[in-house]
């Protein structure tokens, strides 16, 4: 399918630079099974769910993966790296800016952390740090900053508010370089309302990599290679989800994990790397409901929601959201997609 079919024009002022406060006051465009569109707020989510439905949340946690420093050679050069995949207790893959100033063997100092460039491949580098394990974790936590997406970080500096804003209230395992942003809308009060409705909760884990921000450069979806991310679903959670009335996935990462766990035909335990790429024509096996944010044009995420609800339906929904001045992307508003049972 041609990638330009997933393109649309978004006014720059609709890109949210701060989240709604309180979190569940964000607006929510509801896309019904028949394509009808209605307007609500995230706090209204319980009204669209029933007792026995199961909400699935991604419990990954963002770590301060962006580090700034300098390359030490005959001349110094300022650099910035975003760690995105751990290879060993002392080694990470990272995206570097400007990567062209780095070569294998270079020493870099990132704040108070020393590292060596093992290799460079385009904009990506492999770094071997002088520290290892928990000592390296502590140093990164002290020196790093929250890796806000480029469409936010390019417009303002990361600050102390982002430490909490760019993290879900249920985050657990700090290995992501991007937040599962649909989960940012949840508050203890919303969870209490869902509990009162009889909606259960299950967690999956998918550690979001920096590749989530990479554009689709191919002209056709068949030419795009999806980035790989580590994900897991426990056997106990899978068994409970099979018995649920309906599954409501919170975010594309939760849905990708569920569909990865059902690739054999039935939902079951899953642990490992997944590069599942969902485009229109895909047959979903798990969720009937998806809560998600509004995504970038030509992105794999907009392709996924178009597969879930139909490309024409989602183009109409995004046109409505733009007309009604919804806020887009990571800190923006939400979209609730309802589809007929699998």
Secondary structure per residue as TSV (DSSP state, phi and psi in degrees):
chain	resnum	aa	ss	phi	psi
A	1	X	-	360.0	136.5
A	2	X	B	-66.6	135.3
A	3	X	G	-66.7	-30.5
A	4	X	G	-67.7	-12.0
A	5	X	G	-69.5	-15.5
A	6	X	G	-103.6	17.1
A	7	X	-	-91.7	151.9
A	8	X	-	-161.5	159.8
A	9	X	-	-96.0	127.7
A	10	X	-	-119.8	122.2
A	11	X	-	-59.3	131.9
A	12	X	G	-59.5	-30.5
A	13	X	G	-70.3	-10.2
A	14	X	G	-87.7	-2.3
A	15	X	B	-78.1	117.1
A	16	X	-	-73.6	130.5
A	17	X	S	-101.9	-12.6
A	18	X	S	-140.7	151.5
A	19	X	-	-77.7	164.1
A	20	X	-	-66.4	152.6
A	21	X	S	-136.6	123.8
A	22	X	S	-66.1	165.5
A	23	X	G	-56.1	-41.4
A	24	X	G	-82.2	6.7
A	25	X	G	-85.8	-2.6
A	26	X	S	-58.9	147.7
A	27	X	E	-71.8	156.7
A	28	X	E	-140.8	113.1
A	29	X	E	-84.8	122.7
A	30	X	E	-98.9	122.6
A	31	X	E	-104.8	106.5
A	32	X	-	-78.2	168.5
A	33	X	T	-55.7	-32.9
A	34	X	T	-93.1	8.6
A	35	X	S	88.6	-5.4
A	36	X	-	-64.8	144.2
A	37	X	E	-114.7	131.7
A	38	X	E	-132.6	162.2
A	39	X	E	-112.8	137.4
A	40	X	E	-151.7	-166.4
A	41	X	E	-128.0	159.2
A	42	X	G	-58.3	-34.0
A	43	X	G	-61.8	-16.5
A	44	X	G	-85.8	0.6
A	45	X	G	-51.2	-41.8
A	46	X	G	-55.7	-28.0
A	47	X	G	-67.0	-19.7
A	48	X	G	-101.7	1.5
A	49	X	-	-118.1	163.6
A	50	X	-	-127.6	161.0
A	51	X	T	-58.2	132.4
A	52	X	T	98.4	-14.5
A	53	X	-	-70.5	152.4
A	54	X	E	-120.9	126.1
A	55	X	E	-91.8	132.4
A	56	X	E	-115.8	121.4
A	57	X	E	-119.5	145.5
A	58	X	E	-91.1	116.0
A	59	X	-	-92.4	15.8
A	60	X	E	-63.3	157.6
A	61	X	E	-125.5	139.0
A	62	X	E	-79.7	134.5
A	63	X	-	-109.0	157.3
A	64	X	-	-72.8	78.2
A	65	X	-	-83.1	-9.7
A	66	X	E	-93.1	123.6
A	67	X	E	-124.3	140.5
A	68	X	E	-119.1	144.5
A	69	X	E	-174.9	-144.5
A	70	X	E	-147.3	152.7
A	71	X	E	-90.1	135.3
A	72	X	E	-105.5	116.6
A	73	X	S	-148.3	-149.9
A	74	X	S	-63.7	-32.1
A	75	X	S	-127.4	152.2
A	76	X	-	-88.3	154.3
A	77	X	E	-143.6	134.7
A	78	X	E	-72.3	137.8
A	79	X	E	-139.9	162.0
A	80	X	E	-135.9	135.8
A	81	X	E	-127.3	147.4
A	82	X	E	-119.4	108.5
A	83	X	E	-65.8	138.2
A	84	X	E	-136.8	-13.2
A	85	X	E	-155.4	126.3
A	86	X	E	-85.0	130.0
A	87	X	E	-102.0	-28.6
A	88	X	E	-161.3	170.3
A	89	X	T	-55.2	-25.1
A	90	X	T	-118.6	10.6
A	91	X	E	-133.5	139.9
A	92	X	E	-133.6	149.7
A	93	X	E	-87.2	144.7
A	94	X	E	-148.9	151.8
A	95	X	E	-91.8	132.3
A	96	X	E	-116.0	147.1
A	97	X	E	-135.7	125.0
A	98	X	T	-82.2	124.0
A	99	X	G	-64.1	-28.1
A	100	X	G	-64.0	-15.9
A	101	X	G	-88.5	3.0
A	102	X	-	-116.6	145.8
A	103	X	-	-143.8	159.2
A	104	X	T	-54.8	134.7
A	105	X	T	96.3	-14.5
A	106	X	-	-66.2	143.4
A	107	X	E	-97.9	134.8
A	108	X	E	-125.5	147.2
A	109	X	E	-119.0	117.5
A	110	X	E	-112.1	95.1
A	111	X	T	65.6	-116.7
A	112	X	T	-104.4	15.4
A	113	X	E	-110.6	126.6
A	114	X	E	-92.8	143.1
A	115	X	E	-150.8	161.6
A	116	X	E	-120.8	139.4
A	117	X	E	-79.2	116.1
A	118	X	E	-80.0	-44.1
A	119	X	E	-160.3	162.0
A	120	X	E	-131.2	135.3
A	121	X	E	-132.5	98.7
A	122	X	T	64.4	-123.6
A	123	X	T	-89.6	3.5
A	124	X	E	-109.2	141.5
A	125	X	E	-129.2	153.5
A	126	X	E	-105.3	126.4
A	127	X	E	-113.2	133.9
A	128	X	E	-108.5	119.5
A	129	X	E	-91.4	154.5
A	130	X	S	-71.4	-25.1
A	131	X	S	-98.1	166.5
A	132	X	-	-147.0	156.9
A	133	X	H	59.1	-135.5
A	134	X	H	-66.3	-29.1
A	135	X	H	-65.5	-40.6
A	136	X	H	-67.9	-40.9
A	137	X	H	-56.7	-45.2
A	138	X	H	-65.5	-39.0
A	139	X	H	-67.5	-40.9
A	140	X	H	-63.9	-41.8
A	141	X	H	-61.3	-34.8
A	142	X	H	-78.9	-35.6
A	143	X	H	-98.8	-23.3
A	144	X	-	-83.9	170.2
A	145	X	B	-130.2	159.4
A	146	X	-	-61.1	130.9
A	147	X	-	-83.9	72.5
A	148	X	-	-59.4	147.5
A	149	X	-	-58.5	153.6
A	150	X	H	-60.7	-28.1
A	151	X	H	-75.1	-10.5
A	152	X	H	-102.8	-49.7
A	153	X	H	-62.5	-25.1
A	154	X	T	-76.7	-9.9
A	155	X	T	-112.0	-20.2
A	156	X	S	-157.7	163.2
A	157	X	-	-79.6	146.5
A	158	X	-	-65.1	139.0
A	159	X	-	-136.6	-175.8
A	160	X	H	-61.3	-31.3
A	161	X	H	-61.9	-33.1
A	162	X	H	-67.9	-21.8
A	163	X	H	-59.5	-38.4
A	164	X	H	-96.9	-36.0
A	165	X	H	-61.9	-38.8
A	166	X	T	-95.6	45.2
A	167	X	S	-153.4	134.3
A	168	X	-	-73.1	158.4
A	169	X	T	-74.6	-10.6
A	170	X	T	-113.0	13.2
A	171	X	-	-61.2	142.1
A	172	X	-	-131.9	-48.4
A	173	X	E	-111.9	105.5
A	174	X	E	-78.3	82.7
A	175	X	E	-139.6	13.4
A	176	X	E	-102.1	149.4
A	177	X	S	-107.3	6.3
A	178	X	S	-148.8	145.8
A	179	X	-	-78.5	147.6
A	180	X	-	-76.2	91.3
A	181	X	G	-68.5	-24.8
A	182	X	G	-62.0	-30.9
A	183	X	G	-71.1	-16.0
A	184	X	G	-65.1	-18.8
A	185	X	G	-79.5	-10.1
A	186	X	-	-86.6	143.1
A	187	X	-	-129.4	162.6
A	188	X	H	-56.8	-35.3
A	189	X	H	-66.8	-39.3
A	190	X	H	-67.8	-41.2
A	191	X	H	-60.9	-39.9
A	192	X	H	-63.0	-40.6
A	193	X	H	-66.4	-37.4
A	194	X	H	-67.4	-40.4
A	195	X	H	-59.9	-44.5
A	196	X	H	-63.2	-28.4
A	197	X	H	-79.2	-12.9
A	198	X	T	89.5	18.1
A	199	X	-	-85.7	125.8
A	200	X	E	-87.1	167.6
A	201	X	E	-130.7	136.8
A	202	X	E	-130.1	155.4
A	203	X	E	-119.0	145.1
A	204	X	E	-119.3	172.7
A	205	X	E	-131.2	126.7
A	206	X	E	-137.1	118.3
A	207	X	-	-83.6	109.8
A	208	X	-	-74.7	127.9
A	209	X	-	-96.1	166.8
A	210	X	G	-65.9	-16.8
A	211	X	G	-61.7	-17.3
A	212	X	G	-62.3	-21.7
A	213	X	G	-94.0	-5.9
A	214	X	-	-74.4	134.7
A	215	X	-	-73.6	158.5
A	216	X	-	-83.4	110.0
A	217	X	-	-90.5	-16.9
A	218	X	S	-72.3	156.1
A	219	X	S	-80.4	-23.8
A	220	X	B	-128.0	144.3
A	221	X	G	-59.4	-27.6
A	222	X	G	-65.9	-19.6
A	223	X	G	-93.9	2.5
A	224	X	-	-96.0	132.0
A	225	X	-	-100.3	120.0
A	226	X	-	-76.0	140.9
A	227	X	-	-68.5	151.8
A	228	X	-	-99.2	139.4
A	229	X	E	-137.2	150.2
A	230	X	E	-84.2	133.8
A	231	X	E	-141.5	158.4
A	232	X	E	-153.4	150.0
A	233	X	E	-141.2	126.2
A	234	X	-	-74.6	157.2
A	235	X	H	-63.4	-39.1
A	236	X	H	-65.1	-44.2
A	237	X	H	-64.5	-40.9
A	238	X	H	-60.4	-42.0
A	239	X	H	-64.3	-39.6
A	240	X	H	-68.6	-37.4
A	241	X	H	-66.5	-34.8
A	242	X	H	-61.1	-31.3
A	243	X	H	-89.5	-5.6
A	244	X	S	-68.7	152.8
A	245	X	S	-62.9	-53.0
A	246	X	-	-143.1	155.5
A	247	X	E	-106.5	128.2
A	248	X	E	-115.0	107.9
A	249	X	E	-83.5	132.6
A	250	X	E	-97.9	100.5
A	251	X	S	94.6	154.4
A	252	X	H	-66.6	-28.9
A	253	X	H	-68.0	-40.4
A	254	X	H	-63.3	-42.6
A	255	X	H	-66.9	-40.9
A	256	X	H	-63.5	-36.0
A	257	X	H	-66.1	-46.1
A	258	X	H	-60.0	-45.6
A	259	X	H	-68.5	-32.3
A	260	X	H	-64.6	-37.6
A	261	X	H	-75.4	-11.2
A	262	X	T	-111.7	14.8
A	263	X	T	-63.8	-24.8
A	264	X	T	-79.6	-3.4
A	265	X	S	115.4	-36.5
A	266	X	S	-121.6	144.7
A	267	X	-	-69.2	128.2
A	268	X	-	-151.5	-175.0
A	269	X	-	-62.1	147.0
A	270	X	E	-148.3	139.9
A	271	X	E	-155.2	124.5
A	272	X	E	149.8	-171.8
A	273	X	E	-77.6	141.6
A	274	X	E	-132.8	136.6
A	275	X	-	-125.1	30.3
A	276	X	-	-57.8	131.8
A	277	X	-	-123.3	112.0
A	278	X	-	-106.0	120.2
A	279	X	-	-131.2	166.3
A	280	X	T	-52.0	137.1
A	281	X	T	105.3	-15.6
A	282	X	-	-68.8	140.5
A	283	X	-	-100.4	110.2
A	284	X	-	-73.9	142.7
A	285	X	-	-113.7	-8.4
A	286	X	S	-121.6	-82.9
A	287	X	-	-78.9	145.1
A	288	X	S	-104.7	-10.8
A	289	X	E	-135.7	140.0
A	290	X	E	-136.3	122.7
A	291	X	E	-100.4	123.8
A	292	X	E	-149.4	164.0
A	293	X	E	-85.7	-179.5
A	294	X	-	-90.0	131.4
A	295	X	-	-106.0	168.3
A	296	X	-	-69.6	148.3
A	297	X	T	-62.7	148.6
A	298	X	T	62.6	17.5
A	299	X	-	-94.8	157.6
A	300	X	H	-63.9	-25.3
A	301	X	H	-74.1	-40.2
A	302	X	H	-66.9	-32.3
A	303	X	H	-64.7	-40.3
A	304	X	H	-63.5	-47.9
A	305	X	H	-66.6	-29.6
A	306	X	H	-69.6	-32.6
A	307	X	H	-68.4	-35.4
A	308	X	H	-71.6	-43.8
A	309	X	H	-118.2	-4.7
A	310	X	-	102.2	135.8
A	311	X	H	-63.5	-46.1
A	312	X	H	-62.5	-40.7
A	313	X	H	-62.1	-44.3
A	314	X	H	-72.8	-32.8
A	315	X	H	-64.0	-39.7
A	316	X	H	-67.5	-39.0
A	317	X	H	-64.5	-42.6
A	318	X	H	-68.7	-36.5
A	319	X	H	-62.6	-40.7
A	320	X	H	-64.3	-43.6
A	321	X	H	-61.6	-41.1
A	322	X	H	-66.0	-43.7
A	323	X	H	-60.9	-38.2
A	324	X	T	-89.6	6.7
A	325	X	T	63.9	39.2
A	326	X	-	-65.1	156.1
A	327	X	-	-95.6	134.5
A	328	X	B	-105.7	158.7
A	329	X	S	76.5	-156.6
A	330	X	T	-56.2	-42.5
A	331	X	T	-96.9	13.3
A	332	X	S	-92.9	-161.6
A	333	X	-	-83.1	-178.4
A	334	X	E	-119.1	164.5
A	335	X	E	-133.9	125.7
A	336	X	E	-105.6	116.5
A	337	X	E	-105.4	123.1
A	338	X	E	-111.6	130.4
A	339	X	-	-131.5	162.0
A	340	X	-	-66.4	151.5
A	341	X	-	-54.1	146.7
A	342	X	-	-64.0	360.0
